[in-house]
């Protein structure tokens, strides 16, 4: 687009902003990331990510960069233990991956892809027009302006972009405050990885490193304080002693923080040429590691759609599907974290509800429903009212036999490393490959088969699939149906064929 400095301005260089910038660069779109902090975070903050986000990073070939990690097979929902392996691919998420490492991995990847990250730059205003968005900034070189086709606010719960764009953020303010500390050299702390309700509050503790404990607590006697200032270590140690009888005063705090149950969601994820992702769009109590994960998935949902729009190939209404798909997902996170707060933290008056909930969790359907909700593995986007069971769902992780007949060289997740759409022909039907031909500049066409020894068919008998760059199935054909409906699905999600364009 003429008259712009870059295609997309991303505000915020946390995991969400960096992930979005990388998605844009994979699609060949120019972007600039503006970040007011001068250095990447060195704080652990989120200590992992959900099962669906593990898959999302694997779709881009990023998992080896984390140096290996374990997953957590058994977690909880509102303090009630839950075995997440009951769902295929399920886990409570990645274990012990600090947010600082996630940021470092994404920051390195962004550098390799040519993302321009301008640190020390703060957005102070924006003007969104019909043709472009212009932001005013202050930075190391003084005040200035930057103009782009689109602007995405990934700048946290107090998002300047959201406020300047005039997007409402309804919800409720904090009613409780929880504090935590990473403490080095502490002894005598009993691990409580799923949390434990105690008289006067709730406590959670787990070993984060060889000599590091992370302790988190809710003290019912503390009124939520305004601002971001955390409690002192003396306050934390005194509260921990009062709630548990354990003395951590001999340890050395590495990081102290607090969080609340303030819960809000933007009523628009898109306003013209301005978009919101991550905490700028939704905030909630950080139970289950869902916050950062939901934001990363926001970014992967939005990136390829913005890229097609910048390239002039986006079909009508494509950008509106970002809000239509991700707003309900965010709303569901808010609902389940508020539910877990009520079960996890509140006093004895909620005990009948806890007992009833524990009884309901004896039912396999209830357990699987909750696991799918918290992990993000059960997300289903609207791809039509009828069709194959996989339609609108994530592409299952599976090993494939490629066209050479070799097994192990191709997996469904590897097919998405380039962040392209994929037509996966599982039956050798030349008609499917021919129908997809006019979109080969945006969509990879792959022939492969499922290895017969893998047991159950994760594709539910599908002979061919159209998979979007974010890993969700947009078209699926039963055996023998050929390419019926494929052209319409390609046009709906990827625009007109090359010749027509």
Secondary structure by P-SEA (a helix, b strand, c coil): cccccccbbbccccaaaaaaaaaaaaabbbbbbbbcccccccccccccccaaaaaaaaaacccccccbbbbbccccccccccccccccccccccccccaaaaaaaaaaaaaaaccccccccccccccccccbbbbbbccccccccccccbbbbccccccaaaaaaccccccccccbbbbbbbccccccccccccccccccbbbbbbbccccbbbbbbbccccccccccccccaaaaaaaaaaaccccccccccccccccccbbbbbcccccccbbbccccccccccccccaaaaaaaaaaacaaaaaaaaacccccccccccccccaaaaaaaaaaaaaaaaaccccccaaaaaaaaaaaaccaaaaaaaaaaaaccccccccccccccccccccccccccccccccccccccccccccbbbbccccccaaaaaaaccccccbbbbbbbccccccccccccccbbbbcccccccccccccccccaaaaaaaaccccccccc
